Amino acid sequence: MSIVARATADTAASADRTLGPIAGEERVVLLDVIRGFTLYGVLLANTVPWFSGWGLLPKAETAARASISDEVALAFLTVFISRKSQTLLTCLFGLGFAMQLVRAEARREHGAWLFLRRLAGLLFIGAAHVALVWWGDVLWGYALTGGTLLLFRQRSTRVLVLLAIALVFLPKFVVLVPVVSAFFDRIIPSPADRAVFDAELLAVIRGHDYLDLVRMQLQRAFFHFWRHAPEYIPWMIGHFLVGYAAGRSRVLEHAAMHLRAWRKILVWGVALGVAGGTASAVKGYFVRHGWTPSTRWKAALVVPEEVAILAMASAYVAALALLMQSPQWQRRLTLLTPPGQMALTTYLSQSVIMTFLFYGWGLGLIGTYGPAACIAITLAVFAVQLALARMWLARFRFGPMEWVWRTITYGKAPPLRRSA
């Protein structure tokens, strides 16, 4: 049975439900494809530099070790992957909230209360992920800030977009003001010496003391989040609003009605994304080789970099929306729907697999491979995830962590196995 047919068949089991998981008929195949595509980008962006340890090594060491293929890989990641996948993932969170509210209103449910319960469950899962598996989790940050979306439910789409622009751009300029920067440096907790802290974390990751690893991961997550909080929290909320505006307009549910707009977004998104991304790649090359950009340089690059990130992310969505109009491409791209349908499980299992490969409790390969080799590793890992997700969903209605999340949210366990 095809994925689309299975999704429709699930409807009967949930026809009389007033509060429960998304029914099969309500799934948007394009949205699952976008999620699957985004999750590979997230895997790639997290592997280089974090899982592989490349970002924890001293700059002098990475500059000396980087081959030509590594430099090309880093430039590719900067232009096409880095922060684009995070942007898409964050927008998808806001979009999912909008779709949840639309459905809740149609069923005359209390969508806000349900959303807060989902956030509580997500916070629990994210905190466990940080402590037990990997410090770089984004779920707990989404859970802590996601409730702000409830403040903007009655705002027009135009207001949402304007607020999103202000939240994404203005804090980045504000934190560059010397007085403001000095203020945050005093009040935001941070390690006494960042290089020493990175070296300690790397040593613990390479070791075999799991309790010490948990302690260091909690410290790293705490320092990393709050160090960037003045600009990262508004950035998250701004992209939540972008996704919320898109979800409320139901543009992905009716993608075929906007083909002309998708084509324009694709052309302009690639043009702006490549231009701004190339500037970021050049900056990154010189930073890795000892250059420290001044405040003026940082301020000058804020707009080009952020526009490039959102433009390229939008271009990816446009490209997928256009390709899904072709039956041949639709058959190919729906291979991405299984990990997209069980996005939470896919995201968390990526951390388990990659920490097993690179951390001392597993194969201990951290610091061994450069960016080019890591791209090959991620392709192999995601191919395995595609196959496993497809096999799982052939037998079960949700991914295992989606089932856990729904159980926490609704206070009862939904049926997991598919009916014969």
Beta strands, then each sheet from edge to edge (+ up, - down):
end
